[in-house]
Amino acid sequence: LVVTGYAQGGYSATFNEGNSSANTNTFDMKRIILMVGANITKDFYAFFMHEFKSGTVMEYYMEYRPSKAFNLRLGQSKIELSMENPMSPTVLEAVSPMSQSVGWLCGGDPLISNGSGRDMGLMAYGELFNNKLRYVVEVINGGQVNKNDGNNQKDIVAKLEYRIAPNFRVSVSGQKGYGHAIAESKFNNSINGGDNYRKDRYAAGFEWKSKVTGTDYFKNRCAMVRCEALGGRDGDVGSFGVYCSAAVPVYKQLDVVAMADYFNKNTDLQAKQTNLMAGLQYWIHKKCRLQAQYVYSAKSDGMKALTGGNYSSILTQVQVA
């Protein structure tokens, strides 16, 4: 039995251009996570994750692990669409961890559905060719976490990751299925609440590190670049985005981090937003760190009409794991 967990909290301030009455500043707790994993037998493993801030059970599944080449998982966990979605917020560079496209296409607003990037279903995965090729195939509900499916169709997620070198990997993934709208969205007025709609997703990207690292980021820090392009359709509405995130050690446990993140939530309305982030992070011990970042968000006219004008943010965070 292994019990682990982490907490992330800090201070956030947002400054809206031309609308100072909408400015905010607050101390906030982003996540408080408890995780419990247990080897039931040599081949069977069980996992449970609870998020205390929302009071939600985030993950719960059992795995059958007969070999590295083939494993089965039944239950609820992060879907394997994109490189970023399955990654823990404890290792992502941004205080607001998900890129816009990953947050949206792996769960976000599309018709006010699953915002956690998780779903329930059956997953097969493994590593082949001396662990160079990793594959994932999932059959999932395609709906809300901790809820029964809202329609009778299931979604298929497939992913291939190939390690060209021990410190360089490329990834392609996709999802096909149907969503069930639980409410109307201002970004998609072609679908009403209660409708079933066609849902398609794709993602492709790469990650490079200056050296092979383990899970101890205090001892094994390195330069890193991860870039990915994602797109999809919800009914007749298309969306597309690309992000690039980087971290560079500069002195002892201090890193410079940066991220450029573009996303168009509705390619017909040109609902575009670009976030530019720069900041510092200081590793205290293993996965414990302090972060401070500045983010500027620039919007297209179509996006401003739906959500308001450009804004900038100052974000700080303490992470204890």
Phi and psi in degrees as GROMACS dihedral restraints (atoms count N, CA, C in turn):
[ dihedral_restraints ]
;  ai    aj    ak    al  type     phi  dphi    fc
    3     4     5     6     1  -124.3    20    10
    4     5     6     7     1   123.2    20    10
    6     7     8     9     1  -112.4    20    10
    7     8     9    10     1   122.9    20    10
    9    10    11    12     1  -135.5    20    10
   10    11    12    13     1   173.6    20    10
   12    13    14    15     1  -179.9    20    10
   13    14    15    16     1   172.8    20    10
   15    16    17    18     1  -157.4    20    10
   16    17    18    19     1   160.7    20    10
   18    19    20    21     1  -135.9    20    10
   19    20    21    22     1   143.2    20    10
   21    22    23    24     1  -133.7    20    10
   22    23    24    25     1   123.1    20    10
   24    25    26    27     1  -154.0    20    10
   25    26    27    28     1   161.3    20    10
   27    28    29    30     1  -179.3    20    10
   28    29    30    31     1  -142.8    20    10
   30    31    32    33     1  -132.2    20    10
   31    32    33    34     1   136.6    20    10
   33    34    35    36     1  -133.0    20    10
   34    35    36    37     1   137.7    20    10
   36    37    38    39     1  -135.2    20    10
   37    38    39    40     1   135.1    20    10
   39    40    41    42     1  -124.5    20    10
   40    41    42    43     1   135.8    20    10
   42    43    44    45     1  -123.0    20    10
   43    44    45    46     1   113.7    20    10
   45    46    47    48     1   -93.2    20    10
   46    47    48    49     1   130.2    20    10
   48    49    50    51     1   -70.7    20    10
   49    50    51    52     1   126.1    20    10
   51    52    53    54     1    75.6    20    10
   52    53    54    55     1     6.3    20    10
   54    55    56    57     1  -150.6    20    10
   55    56    57    58     1    69.6    20    10
   57    58    59    60     1   -64.5    20    10
   58    59    60    61     1   -21.8    20    10
   60    61    62    63     1   -67.3    20    10
   61    62    63    64     1   -18.0    20    10
   63    64    65    66     1   -93.1    20    10
   64    65    66    67     1     0.8    20    10
   66    67    68    69     1   -64.5    20    10
   67    68    69    70     1   147.7    20    10
   69    70    71    72     1  -135.4    20    10
   70    71    72    73     1   152.6    20    10
   72    73    74    75     1  -152.3    20    10
   73    74    75    76     1   133.0    20    10
   75    76    77    78     1  -159.9    20    10
   76    77    78    79     1   149.3    20    10
   78    79    80    81     1   -81.0    20    10
   79    80    81    82     1   136.5    20    10
   81    82    83    84     1  -141.4    20    10
   82    83    84    85     1   150.3    20    10
   84    85    86    87     1  -107.5    20    10
   85    86    87    88     1   116.3    20    10
   87    88    89    90     1   -85.7    20    10
   88    89    90    91     1   -43.6    20    10
   90    91    92    93     1  -150.8    20    10
   91    92    93    94     1   144.5    20    10
   93    94    95    96     1  -136.2    20    10
   94    95    96    97     1   106.3    20    10
   96    97    98    99     1  -115.7    20    10
   97    98    99   100     1   134.8    20    10
   99   100   101   102     1  -119.2    20    10
  100   101   102   103     1   131.0    20    10
  102   103   104   105     1  -126.5    20    10
  103   104   105   106     1   135.9    20    10
  105   106   107   108     1  -129.6    20    10
  106   107   108   109     1   124.4    20    10
  108   109   110   111     1  -125.3    20    10
  109   110   111   112     1   144.9    20    10
  111   112   113   114     1  -146.9    20    10
  112   113   114   115     1   135.6    20    10
  114   115   116   117     1   -85.4    20    10
  115   116   117   118     1   107.3    20    10
  117   118   119   120     1   -68.9    20    10
  118   119   120   121     1   -48.2    20    10
  120   121   122   123     1  -137.5    20    10
  121   122   123   124     1  -172.0    20    10
  123   124   125   126     1   -59.7    20    10
  124   125   126   127     1   -34.2    20    10
  126   127   128   129     1  -107.1    20    10
  127   128   129   130     1   -11.9    20    10
  129   130   131   132     1  -113.2    20    10
  130   131   132   133     1   132.8    20    10
  132   133   134   135     1  -132.2    20    10
  133   134   135   136     1   143.4    20    10
  135   136   137   138     1  -127.6    20    10
  136   137   138   139     1   147.4    20    10
  138   139   140   141     1  -141.4    20    10
  139   140   141   142     1   146.0    20    10
  141   142   143   144     1  -143.9    20    10
  142   143   144   145     1   134.9    20    10
  144   145   146   147     1  -134.1    20    10
  145   146   147   148     1   129.9    20    10
  147   148   149   150     1  -122.8    20    10
  148   149   150   151     1   137.0    20    10
  150   151   152   153     1  -107.6    20    10
  151   152   153   154     1   114.7    20    10
  153   154   155   156     1   -75.8    20    10
  154   155   156   157     1   -30.1    20    10
  156   157   158   159     1   -61.9    20    10
  157   158   159   160     1   -46.8    20    10
  159   160   161   162     1   -90.7    20    10
  160   161   162   163     1   -12.4    20    10
  162   163   164   165     1    69.2    20    10
  163   164   165   166     1    30.7    20    10
  165   166   167   168     1  -114.3    20    10
  166   167   168   169     1   136.8    20    10
  168   169   170   171     1   -77.5    20    10
  169   170   171   172     1   113.8    20    10
  171   172   173   174     1   -87.0    20    10
  172   173   174   175     1   -41.0    20    10
  174   175   176   177     1  -140.0    20    10
  175   176   177   178     1   145.7    20    10
  177   178   179   180     1  -162.7    20    10
  178   179   180   181     1   118.7    20    10
  180   181   182   183     1  -157.9    20    10
  181   182   183   184     1   163.7    20    10
  183   184   185   186     1  -120.7    20    10
  184   185   186   187     1   142.5    20    10
  186   187   188   189     1  -122.7    20    10
  187   188   189   190     1   142.8    20    10
  189   190   191   192     1  -107.0    20    10
  190   191   192   193     1   117.7    20    10
  192   193   194   195     1  -122.6    20    10
  193   194   195   196     1    74.2    20    10
  195   196   197   198     1   -75.4    20    10
  196   197   198   199     1   -25.0    20    10
  198   199   200   201     1  -162.0    20    10
  199   200   201   202     1   167.9    20    10
  201   202   203   204     1   -67.4    20    10
  202   203   204   205     1   -27.4    20    10
  204   205   206   207     1   -78.4    20    10
  205   206   207   208     1   -21.6    20    10
  207   208   209   210     1  -150.3    20    10
  208   209   210   211     1   124.1    20    10
  210   211   212   213     1  -140.0    20    10
  211   212   213   214     1   151.6    20    10
  213   214   215   216     1  -123.9    20    10
  214   215   216   217     1   138.4    20    10
  216   217   218   219     1  -128.3    20    10
  217   218   219   220     1   130.8    20    10
  219   220   221   222     1  -123.6    20    10
  220   221   222   223     1   122.5    20    10
  222   223   224   225     1   143.1    20    10
  223   224   225   226     1  -154.9    20    10
  225   226   227   228     1  -113.0    20    10
  226   227   228   229     1   128.6    20    10
  228   229   230   231     1  -159.5    20    10
  229   230   231   232     1  -179.9    20    10
  231   232   233   234     1   -65.7    20    10
  232   233   234   235     1   136.6    20    10
  234   235   236   237     1   -74.3    20    10
  235   236   237   238     1   153.8    20    10
  237   238   239   240     1   -93.8    20    10
  238   239   240   241     1    27.5    20    10
  240   241   242   243     1   -79.0    20    10
  241   242   243   244     1   125.2    20    10
  243   244   245   246     1    80.4    20    10
  244   245   246   247     1   167.1    20    10
  246   247   248   249     1   -78.9    20    10
  247   248   249   250     1   -37.7    20    10
  249   250   251   252     1   -76.5    20    10
  250   251   252   253     1   -38.2    20    10
  252   253   254   255     1   -56.2    20    10
  253   254   255   256     1   -43.6    20    10
  255   256   257   258     1   -73.8    20    10
  256   257   258   259     1   -10.1    20    10
  258   259   260   261     1   -75.7    20    10
  259   260   261   262     1   148.3    20    10
  261   262   263   264     1   -75.8    20    10
  262   263   264   265     1   142.1    20    10
  264   265   266   267     1   -58.6    20    10
  265   266   267   268     1   -17.1    20    10
  267   268   269   270     1   -72.2    20    10
  268   269   270   271     1   -13.9    20    10
  270   271   272   273     1  -118.3    20    10
  271   272   273   274     1    -9.5    20    10
  273   274   275   276     1   -73.8    20    10
  274   275   276   277     1   153.0    20    10
  276   277   278   279     1   -80.0    20    10
  277   278   279   280     1   -34.9    20    10
  279   280   281   282     1   -84.2    20    10
  280   281   282   283     1   143.2    20    10
  282   283   284   285     1   -62.6    20    10
  283   284   285   286     1   -45.1    20    10
  285   286   287   288     1   -87.5    20    10
  286   287   288   289     1    93.9    20    10
  288   289   290   291     1   -70.1    20    10
  289   290   291   292     1   -39.7    20    10
  291   292   293   294     1   -76.6    20    10
  292   293   294   295     1   138.1    20    10
  294   295   296   297     1   -63.7    20    10
  295   296   297   298     1   158.6    20    10
  297   298   299   300     1   -58.4    20    10
  298   299   300   301     1   -45.5    20    10
  300   301   302   303     1   -67.0    20    10
  301   302   303   304     1   -39.8    20    10
  303   304   305   306     1   -68.2    20    10
  304   305   306   307     1   -44.6    20    10
  306   307   308   309     1   -60.6    20    10
  307   308   309   310     1   -35.6    20    10
  309   310   311   312     1   -80.3    20    10
  310   311   312   313     1   -50.9    20    10
  312   313   314   315     1   -79.1    20    10
  313   314   315   316     1   -21.3    20    10
  315   316   317   318     1   -94.1    20    10
  316   317   318   319     1     5.1    20    10
  318   319   320   321     1   165.5    20    10
  319   320   321   322     1   -35.3    20    10
  321   322   323   324     1   -32.4    20    10
  322   323   324   325     1  -129.3    20    10
  324   325   326   327     1   -71.4    20    10
  325   326   327   328     1   -36.0    20    10
  327   328   329   330     1   -31.4    20    10
  328   329   330   331     1    97.3    20    10
  330   331   332   333     1    59.3    20    10
  331   332   333   334     1    38.4    20    10
  333   334   335   336     1    56.0    20    10
  334   335   336   337     1    52.4    20    10
  336   337   338   339     1  -105.8    20    10
  337   338   339   340     1  -151.5    20    10
  339   340   341   342     1   -58.4    20    10
  340   341   342   343     1   114.8    20    10
  342   343   344   345     1   -97.4    20    10
  343   344   345   346     1     8.4    20    10
  345   346   347   348     1  -106.8    20    10
  346   347   348   349     1    -4.0    20    10
  348   349   350   351     1    72.4    20    10
  349   350   351   352     1    17.3    20    10
  351   352   353   354     1  -120.1    20    10
  352   353   354   355     1   159.1    20    10
  354   355   356   357     1  -159.7    20    10
  355   356   357   358     1   166.7    20    10
  357   358   359   360     1  -104.8    20    10
  358   359   360   361     1   137.9    20    10
  360   361   362   363     1   172.4    20    10
  361   362   363   364     1  -157.8    20    10
  363   364   365   366     1  -118.9    20    10
  364   365   366   367     1   128.4    20    10
  366   367   368   369     1  -123.5    20    10
  367   368   369   370     1   137.5    20    10
  369   370   371   372     1  -116.7    20    10
  370   371   372   373     1   133.3    20    10
  372   373   374   375     1  -152.0    20    10
  373   374   375   376     1   163.7    20    10
  375   376   377   378     1   178.0    20    10
  376   377   378   379     1   177.4    20    10
  378   379   380   381     1  -125.7    20    10
  379   380   381   382     1   135.6    20    10
  381   382   383   384     1  -125.7    20    10
  382   383   384   385     1   169.1    20    10
  384   385   386   387     1    53.3    20    10
  385   386   387   388     1    59.2    20    10
  387   388   389   390     1    59.5    20    10
  388   389   390   391     1    39.3    20    10
  390   391   392   393     1    67.9    20    10
  391   392   393   394     1    15.6    20    10
  393   394   395   396     1   -80.9    20    10
  394   395   396   397     1   -32.1    20    10
  396   397   398   399     1  -112.4    20    10
  397   398   399   400     1   124.5    20    10
  399   400   401   402     1  -114.0    20    10
  400   401   402   403     1   134.1    20    10
  402   403   404   405     1  -123.9    20    10
  403   404   405   406     1   151.3    20    10
  405   406   407   408     1  -142.4    20    10
  406   407   408   409     1   134.4    20    10
  408   409   410   411     1  -131.6    20    10
  409   410   411   412     1   126.7    20    10
  411   412   413   414     1  -126.5    20    10
  412   413   414   415     1   144.0    20    10
  414   415   416   417     1  -116.7    20    10
  415   416   417   418     1   115.8    20    10
  417   418   419   420     1  -128.9    20    10
  418   419   420   421     1   164.6    20    10
  420   421   422   423     1   -63.5    20    10
  421   422   423   424     1   -41.0    20    10
  423   424   425   426     1    80.1    20    10
  424   425   426   427     1    32.3    20    10
  426   427   428   429     1  -140.3    20    10
  427   428   429   430     1  -146.2    20    10
  429   430   431   432     1   -78.8    20    10
  430   431   432   433     1   149.9    20    10
  432   433   434   435     1   -69.5    20    10
  433   434   435   436     1   146.9    20    10
  435   436   437   438     1    58.7    20    10
  436   437   438   439     1    24.6    20    10
  438   439   440   441     1  -130.0    20    10
  439   440   441   442     1   151.4    20    10
  441   442   443   444     1   -68.2    20    10
  442   443   444   445     1   158.4    20    10
  444   445   446   447     1   -61.4    20    10
  445   446   447   448     1   140.3    20    10
  447   448   449   450     1   -85.0    20    10
  448   449   450   451     1    -7.5    20    10
  450   451   452   453     1  -144.2    20    10
  451   452   453   454     1   176.2    20    10
  453   454   455   456     1   -91.5    20    10
  454   455   456   457     1    -1.3    20    10
  456   457   458   459     1   -93.1    20    10
  457   458   459   460     1   146.4    20    10
  459   460   461   462     1  -107.6    20    10
  460   461   462   463     1   155.8    20    10
  462   463   464   465     1   -99.8    20    10
  463   464   465   466     1   147.4    20    10
  465   466   467   468     1  -112.7    20    10
  466   467   468   469     1   128.1    20    10
  468   469   470   471     1  -118.2    20    10
  469   470   471   472     1   132.4    20    10
  471   472   473   474     1  -132.5    20    10
  472   473   474   475     1   144.7    20    10
  474   475   476   477     1  -148.5    20    10
  475   476   477   478     1   141.2    20    10
  477   478   479   480     1  -129.7    20    10
  478   479   480   481     1   129.9    20    10
  480   481   482   483     1  -125.3    20    10
  481   482   483   484     1   132.9    20    10
  483   484   485   486     1  -125.4    20    10
  484   485   486   487     1   129.3    20    10
  486   487   488   489     1   -90.6    20    10
  487   488   489   490     1   102.1    20    10
  489   490   491   492     1   -65.6    20    10
  490   491   492   493     1   -36.4    20    10
  492   493   494   495     1  -142.3    20    10
  493   494   495   496     1   164.3    20    10
  495   496   497   498     1   -56.3    20    10
  496   497   498   499     1   -25.7    20    10
  498   499   500   501     1  -110.6    20    10
  499   500   501   502     1    14.4    20    10
  501   502   503   504     1  -142.4    20    10
  502   503   504   505     1   121.9    20    10
  504   505   506   507     1  -131.0    20    10
  505   506   507   508     1   148.9    20    10
  507   508   509   510     1  -120.6    20    10
  508   509   510   511     1   153.1    20    10
  510   511   512   513     1  -144.8    20    10
  511   512   513   514     1   140.3    20    10
  513   514   515   516     1  -132.2    20    10
  514   515   516   517     1   141.7    20    10
  516   517   518   519     1  -152.1    20    10
  517   518   519   520     1   161.2    20    10
  519   520   521   522     1  -158.0    20    10
  520   521   522   523     1   162.4    20    10
  522   523   524   525     1  -142.6    20    10
  523   524   525   526     1   134.9    20    10
  525   526   527   528     1  -132.9    20    10
  526   527   528   529     1   137.0    20    10
  528   529   530   531     1   171.0    20    10
  529   530   531   532     1  -153.1    20    10
  531   532   533   534     1  -135.1    20    10
  532   533   534   535     1   136.3    20    10
  534   535   536   537     1   -99.1    20    10
  535   536   537   538     1   163.2    20    10
  537   538   539   540     1  -124.4    20    10
  538   539   540   541     1   111.5    20    10
  540   541   542   543     1   -72.2    20    10
  541   542   543   544     1   127.9    20    10
  543   544   545   546     1  -100.1    20    10
  544   545   546   547     1    -7.2    20    10
  546   547   548   549     1  -163.7    20    10
  547   548   549   550     1   169.1    20    10
  549   550   551   552     1   -83.2    20    10
  550   551   552   553     1   149.0    20    10
  552   553   554   555     1  -118.7    20    10
  553   554   555   556     1   140.0    20    10
  555   556   557   558     1   -71.1    20    10
  556   557   558   559     1   -13.2    20    10
  558   559   560   561     1   -93.4    20    10
  559   560   561   562     1    -4.1    20    10
  561   562   563   564     1  -152.6    20    10
  562   563   564   565     1    90.9    20    10
  564   565   566   567     1   -91.4    20    10
  565   566   567   568     1    10.4    20    10
  567   568   569   570     1   -89.8    20    10
  568   569   570   571     1    -7.6    20    10
  570   571   572   573     1  -126.3    20    10
  571   572   573   574     1   133.1    20    10
  573   574   575   576     1  -101.5    20    10
  574   575   576   577     1   160.8    20    10
  576   577   578   579     1   -57.8    20    10
  577   578   579   580     1   134.1    20    10
  579   580   581   582     1    94.1    20    10
  580   581   582   583     1   -12.4    20    10
  582   583   584   585     1   -77.6    20    10
  583   584   585   586     1   147.6    20    10
  585   586   587   588     1   -94.2    20    10
  586   587   588   589     1   141.2    20    10
  588   589   590   591     1  -144.7    20    10
  589   590   591   592     1   153.9    20    10
  591   592   593   594     1   -69.4    20    10
  592   593   594   595     1   135.3    20    10
  594   595   596   597     1  -131.1    20    10
  595   596   597   598     1   120.3    20    10
  597   598   599   600     1  -128.2    20    10
  598   599   600   601     1   144.9    20    10
  600   601   602   603     1  -143.7    20    10
  601   602   603   604     1   150.8    20    10
  603   604   605   606     1  -150.4    20    10
  604   605   606   607     1   155.2    20    10
  606   607   608   609     1  -154.1    20    10
  607   608   609   610     1   144.9    20    10
  609   610   611   612     1  -148.9    20    10
  610   611   612   613     1   137.6    20    10
  612   613   614   615     1  -169.9    20    10
  613   614   615   616     1  -176.1    20    10
  615   616   617   618     1  -145.3    20    10
  616   617   618   619     1   159.5    20    10
  618   619   620   621     1  -138.5    20    10
  619   620   621   622     1   129.4    20    10
  621   622   623   624     1  -121.5    20    10
  622   623   624   625     1   137.4    20    10
  624   625   626   627     1  -126.5    20    10
  625   626   627   628     1   148.0    20    10
  627   628   629   630     1   -71.0    20    10
  628   629   630   631     1   -17.2    20    10
  630   631   632   633     1  -157.1    20    10
  631   632   633   634     1   164.7    20    10
  633   634   635   636     1   -74.8    20    10
  634   635   636   637     1   130.6    20    10
  636   637   638   639     1  -121.4    20    10
  637   638   639   640     1   158.0    20    10
  639   640   641   642     1   -98.0    20    10
  640   641   642   643     1  -148.5    20    10
  642   643   644   645     1   -94.3    20    10
  643   644   645   646     1    -6.5    20    10
  645   646   647   648     1   -90.9    20    10
  646   647   648   649     1    93.9    20    10
  648   649   650   651     1   -76.8    20    10
  649   650   651   652     1   -12.3    20    10
  651   652   653   654     1   -71.0    20    10
  652   653   654   655     1   -41.6    20    10
  654   655   656   657     1   -93.2    20    10
  655   656   657   658     1   -27.8    20    10
  657   658   659   660     1  -117.1    20    10
  658   659   660   661     1    44.5    20    10
  660   661   662   663     1   -73.6    20    10
  661   662   663   664     1   151.9    20    10
  663   664   665   666     1  -159.8    20    10
  664   665   666   667     1   168.0    20    10
  666   667   668   669     1   -73.1    20    10
  667   668   669   670     1   144.9    20    10
  669   670   671   672     1  -146.4    20    10
  670   671   672   673     1   140.5    20    10
  672   673   674   675     1  -135.2    20    10
  673   674   675   676     1   130.1    20    10
  675   676   677   678     1  -132.9    20    10
  676   677   678   679     1   125.7    20    10
  678   679   680   681     1  -131.0    20    10
  679   680   681   682     1   146.1    20    10
  681   682   683   684     1  -156.3    20    10
  682   683   684   685     1   143.7    20    10
  684   685   686   687     1  -115.5    20    10
  685   686   687   688     1   137.5    20    10
  687   688   689   690     1  -137.3    20    10
  688   689   690   691     1   149.3    20    10
  690   691   692   693     1  -153.8    20    10
  691   692   693   694     1   170.8    20    10
  693   694   695   696     1  -176.8    20    10
  694   695   696   697     1   175.3    20    10
  696   697   698   699     1  -137.3    20    10
  697   698   699   700     1   138.3    20    10
  699   700   701   702     1  -120.5    20    10
  700   701   702   703     1   103.2    20    10
  702   703   704   705     1    65.1    20    10
  703   704   705   706     1  -122.4    20    10
  705   706   707   708     1   -96.6    20    10
  706   707   708   709     1     2.0    20    10
  708   709   710   711     1   -99.2    20    10
  709   710   711   712     1   124.6    20    10
  711   712   713   714     1  -100.0    20    10
  712   713   714   715     1   155.2    20    10
  714   715   716   717     1  -143.5    20    10
  715   716   717   718     1   153.2    20    10
  717   718   719   720     1  -155.6    20    10
  718   719   720   721     1   142.6    20    10
  720   721   722   723     1  -154.0    20    10
  721   722   723   724     1   164.8    20    10
  723   724   725   726     1  -148.7    20    10
  724   725   726   727     1   142.1    20    10
  726   727   728   729     1  -137.8    20    10
  727   728   729   730     1   157.3    20    10
  729   730   731   732     1  -142.1    20    10
  730   731   732   733     1   124.8    20    10
  732   733   734   735     1  -122.3    20    10
  733   734   735   736     1   143.7    20    10
  735   736   737   738     1  -144.8    20    10
  736   737   738   739     1   151.7    20    10
  738   739   740   741     1  -141.2    20    10
  739   740   741   742     1   136.3    20    10
  741   742   743   744     1  -135.2    20    10
  742   743   744   745     1   120.1    20    10
  744   745   746   747     1   -65.6    20    10
  745   746   747   748     1   137.2    20    10
  747   748   749   750     1  -122.5    20    10
  748   749   750   751     1   -31.5    20    10
  750   751   752   753     1  -162.3    20    10
  751   752   753   754     1   121.0    20    10
  753   754   755   756     1    47.5    20    10
  754   755   756   757     1  -117.2    20    10
  756   757   758   759     1   -96.6    20    10
  757   758   759   760     1    17.5    20    10
  759   760   761   762     1   -99.1    20    10
  760   761   762   763     1   130.2    20    10
  762   763   764   765     1  -118.4    20    10
  763   764   765   766     1   147.9    20    10
  765   766   767   768     1   -96.3    20    10
  766   767   768   769     1   132.6    20    10
  768   769   770   771     1  -123.7    20    10
  769   770   771   772     1   151.4    20    10
  771   772   773   774     1  -153.7    20    10
  772   773   774   775     1   155.0    20    10
  774   775   776   777     1  -155.3    20    10
  775   776   777   778     1   133.1    20    10
  777   778   779   780     1  -114.0    20    10
  778   779   780   781     1   128.9    20    10
  780   781   782   783     1  -141.2    20    10
  781   782   783   784     1   111.1    20    10
  783   784   785   786     1  -114.6    20    10
  784   785   786   787     1   137.3    20    10
  786   787   788   789     1  -150.7    20    10
  787   788   789   790     1   137.8    20    10
  789   790   791   792     1  -114.6    20    10
  790   791   792   793     1   108.1    20    10
  792   793   794   795     1   -74.2    20    10
  793   794   795   796     1   -23.0    20    10
  795   796   797   798     1  -148.3    20    10
  796   797   798   799     1   105.8    20    10
  798   799   800   801     1   -69.5    20    10
  799   800   801   802     1   -18.5    20    10
  801   802   803   804     1   -78.4    20    10
  802   803   804   805     1   -41.2    20    10
  804   805   806   807     1   -85.0    20    10
  805   806   807   808     1    -7.8    20    10
  807   808   809   810     1    53.9    20    10
  808   809   810   811     1    53.4    20    10
  810   811   812   813     1   -87.9    20    10
  811   812   813   814     1    75.5    20    10
  813   814   815   816     1  -103.5    20    10
  814   815   816   817     1   144.7    20    10
  816   817   818   819     1  -143.7    20    10
  817   818   819   820     1   136.3    20    10
  819   820   821   822     1  -119.7    20    10
  820   821   822   823     1   123.7    20    10
  822   823   824   825     1  -108.2    20    10
  823   824   825   826     1   128.8    20    10
  825   826   827   828     1  -116.6    20    10
  826   827   828   829     1   122.7    20    10
  828   829   830   831     1  -122.5    20    10
  829   830   831   832     1   140.0    20    10
  831   832   833   834     1  -142.6    20    10
  832   833   834   835     1   143.5    20    10
  834   835   836   837     1  -174.2    20    10
  835   836   837   838     1  -171.5    20    10
  837   838   839   840     1  -128.5    20    10
  838   839   840   841     1   150.7    20    10
  840   841   842   843     1  -139.4    20    10
  841   842   843   844     1   141.7    20    10
  843   844   845   846     1  -123.7    20    10
  844   845   846   847     1   119.5    20    10
  846   847   848   849     1   -84.2    20    10
  847   848   849   850     1   124.0    20    10
  849   850   851   852     1   -89.5    20    10
  850   851   852   853     1   -46.4    20    10
  852   853   854   855     1  -169.4    20    10
  853   854   855   856     1   123.1    20    10
  855   856   857   858     1    48.5    20    10
  856   857   858   859     1  -110.4    20    10
  858   859   860   861     1   -98.8    20    10
  859   860   861   862     1    20.6    20    10
  861   862   863   864     1   -98.9    20    10
  862   863   864   865     1   131.4    20    10
  864   865   866   867     1  -155.1    20    10
  865   866   867   868     1   162.3    20    10
  867   868   869   870     1  -112.5    20    10
  868   869   870   871     1   139.4    20    10
  870   871   872   873     1  -133.2    20    10
  871   872   873   874     1   143.8    20    10
  873   874   875   876     1  -144.0    20    10
  874   875   876   877     1   127.3    20    10
  876   877   878   879     1  -143.2    20    10
  877   878   879   880     1   151.4    20    10
  879   880   881   882     1  -115.8    20    10
  880   881   882   883     1   133.9    20    10
  882   883   884   885     1  -127.8    20    10
  883   884   885   886     1   131.1    20    10
  885   886   887   888     1  -114.3    20    10
  886   887   888   889     1   129.3    20    10
  888   889   890   891     1  -115.6    20    10
  889   890   891   892     1   115.7    20    10
  891   892   893   894     1  -108.9    20    10
  892   893   894   895     1   134.2    20    10
  894   895   896   897     1  -119.6    20    10
  895   896   897   898     1   150.7    20    10
  897   898   899   900     1   -74.6    20    10
  898   899   900   901     1   166.8    20    10
  900   901   902   903     1   -59.6    20    10
  901   902   903   904     1   -38.7    20    10
  903   904   905   906     1   -63.2    20    10
  904   905   906   907     1   -38.1    20    10
  906   907   908   909     1   -73.0    20    10
  907   908   909   910     1   -39.1    20    10
  909   910   911   912     1   -60.0    20    10
  910   911   912   913     1   -38.7    20    10
  912   913   914   915     1   -63.7    20    10
  913   914   915   916     1   -26.9    20    10
  915   916   917   918     1   -94.3    20    10
  916   917   918   919     1   -31.5    20    10
  918   919   920   921     1  -131.7    20    10
  919   920   921   922     1     0.7    20    10
  921   922   923   924     1    98.7    20    10
  922   923   924   925     1  -178.8    20    10
  924   925   926   927     1   -82.6    20    10
  925   926   927   928     1  -172.4    20    10
  927   928   929   930     1   -64.6    20    10
  928   929   930   931     1   158.2    20    10
  930   931   932   933     1  -153.8    20    10
  931   932   933   934     1   163.7    20    10
  933   934   935   936     1  -128.0    20    10
  934   935   936   937     1   155.8    20    10
  936   937   938   939     1  -137.9    20    10
  937   938   939   940     1   146.0    20    10
  939   940   941   942     1  -114.1    20    10
  940   941   942   943     1   123.3    20    10
  942   943   944   945     1  -124.8    20    10
  943   944   945   946     1   130.4    20    10
  945   946   947   948     1  -128.2    20    10
  946   947   948   949     1   153.6    20    10
  948   949   950   951     1  -155.4    20    10
  949   950   951   952     1   139.7    20    10
  951   952   953   954     1  -107.1    20    10
  952   953   954   955     1   128.4    20    10
  954   955   956   957     1  -118.9    20    10
  955   956   957   958     1   124.1    20    10
  957   958   959   960     1  -122.6    20    10
  958   959   960   961     1   125.4    20    10
